[in-house]
């Protein structure tokens, strides 16, 4: 079915007067359906009381003994909270109060259908423990991102990540039995050799537990994505900043601020929609452009560093939890300081062993 796009491309919206001067032609598009802190235990008041009978004394002794055993596990939590920890606790309590669980279905159709209904939430996971945690938190989908390279494997970029790495981590995430959709990233180069190689790599990801794959790129990879979708492999698109091209683009930056780039990103989104992507990630896309794309395309646009007007948001869980040692991207507002808390806890343990305080 050939159908004319109802709204103008974003560059026309953003620069309406230039459109009149004939700088941008309207596009025809083909659409396809596609622990809480325990307070220090107090000694019972009985301790101060003068006891008159032996039985009472015995009772008291028992009570005292009980108190002593109760005190042990809380010993460490007697340390005063730092200001940051106190703020976090308060935020956690607030969140707990307002947390409403939403039914999540592990299908691409479900994610596609969320557009316009409620914001979609995605988070990354690379192992079974994190998979369980983020799934319990209620995310709509888990991305086994090639960000595993920079987050867990010690690489400076995602480029060295291999398909074997991705299979290993995807299988681990699946073993965490998440109740949501699992999307696995096709790593660097896999979409560039040949369609057969791409198909084989996507097959490996699906066979080790992925429900869908994600591919970086727009118009250049749209034909191959269309063929993958036709073979029954659901694909999530990824436009804007493509971290796998970081060596070519010379660093991480915002995309779509000028007209040429905005038009190019618009075309990428339309091509991915036509190829049958069930959702598209927009990374570091200029906020107004992302908002406009969100209105214009059929699949949900899930943003990362692309403003608040997208159909949903995705973040790297390690960044969000404060587990990333390197400087964070500007758009991340961590909701915990797990790295720092873990370090403090470990230093405390090392200190205790060294000063032989720990009684076994
Ligand atoms: O690999 C990844 O984690 C990603 C997200 C940043 C979207 O692609």
Boltz pocket constraint, residues with backbone or C-beta under 6 A from the ligand:
constraints:
  - pocket:
      binder: B
      contacts: [[A, 124], [A, 143], [A, 144], [A, 145], [A, 146], [A, 147], [A, 148], [A, 185], [A, 281], [A, 283], [A, 304], [A, 314], [A, 316]]
      max_distance: 6.0
